[in-house]
């Protein structure tokens, strides 16, 4: 039979027909089913047929485990029923008989593809309804038809509004989750969106290691707690359970929708017992539990609770929450991968930063502070080493890039610069030019900034600072008379710009008084969201002058501690302090 002819037969069939997917959700109805159910196709699509229509003679929902249609669907066998009750869209309860035939996939697997259900109104019920209609006056009949049409339009509008709200919620959650790679922050934002827009309570459980379960977030109505306990923290291992949806989901099971009757199932594992106690404390009337991630890679579970029995979750909600769970699982997996890579890069970077040399009475201190969690480790670095002629070399730099790439580039740049500077008798600018010439030939660094400085002088002075900057923030010199000066001379182009032989970077020189303090730093110390570079330089000058009398290690620690919140960059800081004359006390 041609598909077009088959469709005409189905649409003109006088018997109500509904097609269900393997989960019992309606995926197709014919016009006769729309009339019998009292609901247009747009309203019933995606709804669970049992939850939508199946009632006992008194009009109460029938528990799912007592539904012969659902049992037949699960077992993939035909079934029929007589004298059941169906709740129409207009609220009337009608007596029906039904017959169901399973559908299987076209391939050889024989897997269930759902079920076709034929539904007919029983003769007595149909006759009574027809007699009532015949007794109606034409005007009354017209009013009834108009009322049914209005109800149908209202149902369609409500269905579209619900769909739009769900799609908007999913879009907002996707946008919010994409703004951070910090797991705790992502889950906190998720909970604030889900409660109260979709649920009254939300709980997020993460799998840690092989079987351990950690409840990382519990969110409920503002100002309310779920009983006297804080339900967050370590939970019993996932284990095995026949009845607990949470345990089943954590073990790779699919999403589960529970009504009030299903919540009374006995607990058969320690985790199920704890979770059931949480649900009772919230006053749960309807619960959705979905995996975070996919069945192949489950990172945890999301549990949503509604407490109003008159507003239970439906299959449409289950679909939306399942999609949210998949998205959240992907964010968690990405965040964990990012965290592992970040930890490796940070450890590599710390290990590559060298110990500081001892150089008579000159004092040195350095600090490296990685970017906050959720940001990428950069390529900031410092170095200090003795040169062949007895001068002290100081270096501060920032490699373009992030994480392992930047850390590897930093190591390469550090090694090449040491080799070029160690026995070079020319200017610092010439050393930096040689480094720039070799940059792309023997390193993987594309661009970088740095300051290379030489401190010349004996242990008792006098001292001269010679330096060159390749696009780096200027050194800050604090003098014992209470002045602070940015050394802005000696500025040249950043490394990686291919200046060639025609343009050479300048060098600069500055005499340094006994007791002076020199600060070399990366831009993370002067940049912060919402402020410009001049503001950052002014803030550093002000704080440095305030702390100039402190021991060098204390000065470094307190400068980092006074950074404004919100910074997303790492920081390298190298400090030098010259001794006071032998007759004076060191600052």
Long-range contacts (C-beta under 8 A, 24 or more apart in sequence): 15-118, 15-119, 15-120, 16-118, 16-119, 16-120, 17-116, 17-117, 17-118, 17-119, 18-44, 18-49, 18-116, 18-117, 18-119, 19-103, 19-114, 19-115, 19-116, 19-117, 20-49, 20-73, 20-114, 20-115, 20-116, 20-117, 21-113, 21-114, 22-73, 22-112, 22-113, 22-114, 23-48, 23-315, 24-48, 24-49, 24-50, 24-69, 24-70, 24-73, 25-49, 25-315, 26-52, 27-114, 33-119, 36-86, 36-88, 36-94, 36-96, 36-119, 36-121, 37-86, 37-88, 37-89, 38-88, 38-89, 38-90, 38-92, 38-148, 39-88, 39-89, 39-152, 39-155, 40-152, 40-155, 40-156, 42-156, 42-159, 42-160, 43-89, 43-155, 43-156, 43-158, 43-159, 46-315, 46-316, 46-319, 47-314, 47-315, 47-316, 48-257, 48-314, 48-315, 49-117, 51-259, 51-314, 51-315, 52-87, 53-86, 53-87, 53-88, 54-84, 54-85, 54-86, 54-87, 55-85, 55-86, 55-87, 55-93, 56-85, 57-85, 59-85, 59-87, 59-93, 61-259, 63-259, 63-261, 63-262, 64-259, 64-262, 69-98, 69-100, 69-115, 69-117, 72-100, 72-102, 72-115, 73-100, 73-102, 73-112, 73-114, 73-115, 76-102, 76-104, 76-112, 77-102, 78-102, 82-122, 83-122, 86-119, 89-151, 89-152, 89-155, 90-148, 90-151, 94-121, 94-122, 94-125, 94-129, 95-121, 95-122, 95-124, 95-125, 96-120, 96-121, 96-122, 96-125, 97-122, 162-316, 163-316, 165-197, 166-316, 166-317, 166-320, 169-193, 169-197, 169-198, 169-320, 170-320, 170-323, 170-324, 170-327, 173-324, 173-327, 173-328, 174-327, 177-327, 177-328, 177-331, 178-331, 180-374, 181-331, 181-334, 181-335, 181-338, 181-339, 181-374, 182-335, 182-373, 182-374, 183-216, 183-331, 183-332, 183-335, 183-336, 184-216, 185-374, 186-328, 186-331, 186-332, 186-335, 187-216, 187-217, 187-328, 188-217, 190-217, 190-324, 190-328, 191-217, 191-219, 192-219, 194-219, 194-304, 194-324, 195-219, 195-220, 195-221, 196-221, 198-304, 198-317, 198-320, 198-321, 199-288, 199-304, 199-305, 199-306, 200-282, 200-305, 200-306, 200-307, 200-308, 201-226, 201-282, 201-284, 201-303, 201-304, 201-305, 201-307, 202-302, 202-303, 202-304, 202-305, 203-231, 203-278, 203-302, 203-303, 203-305, 204-292, 204-300, 204-301, 204-302, 204-303, 204-328, 205-235, 205-246, 205-250, 205-300, 205-301, 205-303, 206-292, 206-299, 206-300, 206-332, 207-238, 207-250, 207-298, 207-299, 207-300, 211-237, 211-238, 211-239, 212-237, 213-237, 213-238, 213-250, 213-271, 218-278, 220-282, 226-278, 226-281, 226-282, 227-281, 229-281, 231-278, 231-281, 235-271, 235-274, 235-275, 236-269, 236-270, 236-271, 236-273, 236-274, 237-270, 237-271, 238-271, 239-269, 239-270, 239-271, 240-269, 241-267, 241-268, 241-269, 241-271, 241-272, 242-268, 243-267, 243-268, 243-272, 244-268, 244-269, 244-271, 244-272, 244-275, 244-276, 245-287, 245-289, 246-271, 246-272, 246-275, 246-289, 246-301, 246-303, 247-271, 247-272, 249-289, 249-290, 249-291, 249-298, 249-301, 250-291, 250-298, 250-300, 250-301, 251-298, 252-291, 252-295, 252-296, 252-298, 253-291, 253-295, 254-291, 254-295, 255-288, 255-289, 255-290, 255-291, 255-318, 255-321, 255-322, 255-325, 256-288, 256-289, 256-290, 257-286, 257-287, 257-288, 257-313, 257-314, 257-315, 257-317, 257-318, 258-286, 258-287, 258-288, 258-289, 259-285, 259-286, 259-312, 260-284, 260-285, 260-286, 260-309, 260-312, 263-287, 275-303, 279-305, 282-307, 283-307, 285-309, 285-312, 286-311, 286-312, 286-313, 287-313, 288-313, 288-317, 288-318, 288-321, 290-318, 290-321, 290-322, 290-324, 290-325, 291-325, 291-329, 292-325, 292-326, 292-328, 292-329, 292-332, 293-325, 293-326, 293-328, 293-329, 293-330, 293-332, 293-333, 294-326, 294-329, 297-329, 297-333, 298-329, 299-329, 299-332, 299-333, 299-336, 300-329, 300-332, 301-325, 302-328, 339-373, 341-403, 341-404, 342-376, 342-377, 342-403, 344-404, 345-377, 345-402, 345-403, 345-404, 345-406, 345-407, 346-370, 346-377, 348-404, 348-407, 348-408, 349-377, 349-379, 349-381, 349-406, 349-407, 349-410, 352-381, 352-407, 352-410, 352-411, 352-414, 353-381, 353-382, 353-383, 353-572, 354-383, 354-384, 354-385, 354-414, 356-384, 357-384, 357-385, 357-386, 357-392, 359-386, 359-392, 359-455, 360-459, 360-579, 361-459, 361-579, 361-586, 362-392, 362-455, 362-459, 362-576, 362-577, 362-578, 362-579, 363-552, 363-576, 363-577, 363-579, 363-586, 364-552, 364-574, 364-575, 364-576, 365-552, 365-553, 365-555, 365-556, 365-574, 365-575, 366-556, 366-572, 366-573, 366-574, 366-575, 367-556, 367-557, 367-560, 367-571, 367-572, 367-573, 368-570, 368-571, 368-572, 368-573, 369-524, 369-560, 369-570, 369-571, 369-573, 370-570, 371-524, 371-567, 371-568, 371-569, 371-570, 372-567, 372-568, 375-568, 375-569, 376-402, 376-403, 377-402, 377-403, 377-406, 377-407, 377-570, 378-402, 378-406, 378-524, 378-569, 378-570, 379-406, 379-407, 379-409, 379-410, 379-448, 380-410, 380-522, 380-524, 380-569, 380-570, 380-571, 380-572, 381-410, 381-413, 381-414, 381-572, 382-520, 382-572, 382-573, 382-574, 383-414, 383-417, 383-418, 384-574, 385-418, 385-422, 387-421, 387-422, 387-423, 387-454, 388-422, 388-423, 389-425, 391-454, 391-455, 391-456, 392-454, 392-455, 392-576, 393-421, 393-452, 393-453, 393-454, 394-451, 394-452, 394-453, 394-454, 394-455, 394-518, 394-520, 394-574, 394-576, 395-450, 395-451, 395-452, 395-453, 395-520, 395-574, 396-450, 396-451, 396-472, 396-520, 396-521, 396-522, 396-572, 396-574, 397-448, 397-449, 397-450, 397-451, 397-472, 397-522, 397-572, 398-448, 398-449, 398-450, 398-472, 398-522, 398-523, 398-572, 399-445, 399-447, 399-448, 400-445, 400-446, 400-447, 400-448, 400-496, 401-445, 401-446, 405-444, 408-444, 409-443, 409-444, 409-445, 409-448, 412-442, 412-443, 412-444, 412-445, 413-439, 413-443, 413-445, 413-448, 413-450, 416-442, 416-443, 417-450, 417-452, 421-452, 427-466, 427-468, 427-507, 428-452, 428-453, 428-454, 428-466, 428-467, 428-468, 428-490, 428-507, 429-468, 429-490, 429-492, 429-504, 429-505, 429-506, 429-507, 430-504, 430-507, 431-468, 432-468, 432-470, 432-492, 432-495, 432-505, 433-499, 433-504, 433-505, 435-495, 436-470, 436-495, 436-496, 436-497, 436-498, 436-499, 436-505, 439-495, 439-496, 440-496, 445-495, 445-496, 446-496, 447-494, 447-495, 447-496, 447-497, 448-494, 448-495, 448-496, 449-494, 449-495, 450-495, 451-475, 451-520, 453-518, 453-520, 455-512, 455-576, 459-579, 460-579, 460-581, 460-582, 461-514, 461-578, 461-581, 462-511, 463-511, 463-512, 463-514, 463-516, 463-578, 464-509, 464-510, 464-511, 464-512, 465-509, 465-510, 465-511, 465-512, 465-518, 466-507, 466-508, 466-509, 467-507, 467-508, 467-509, 467-510, 468-492, 468-505, 468-506, 468-507, 468-508, 470-494, 470-495, 470-505, 471-495, 472-522, 473-521, 473-522, 473-523, 473-526, 473-537, 475-518, 475-519, 475-520, 476-518, 476-519, 476-521, 476-540, 476-541, 476-544, 477-510, 477-512, 477-516, 477-517, 477-518, 477-519, 478-516, 478-517, 478-518, 478-519, 478-544, 478-545, 478-548, 479-513, 479-515, 479-516, 480-513, 480-514, 480-515, 480-516, 480-580, 480-587, 481-513, 482-545, 482-548, 484-541, 484-544, 484-545, 484-548, 486-537, 486-541, 512-578, 513-578, 514-578, 514-579, 514-580, 514-581, 514-584, 515-577, 515-578, 515-579, 515-580, 515-584, 515-586, 515-587, 516-577, 516-578, 517-544, 517-548, 517-552, 517-555, 517-575, 517-576, 517-577, 517-578, 517-587, 518-575, 518-576, 518-577, 519-544, 519-559, 519-573, 519-574, 519-575, 520-573, 520-574, 520-575, 521-571, 521-572, 521-573, 521-574, 522-569, 522-570, 522-571, 522-572, 522-573, 523-569, 524-567, 524-569, 524-570, 524-571, 524-572, 525-559, 525-560, 525-563, 525-571, 525-573, 527-567, 527-569, 528-563, 528-564, 528-566, 528-567, 529-566, 529-567, 529-568, 530-566, 531-564, 539-564, 548-587, 549-587, 552-577
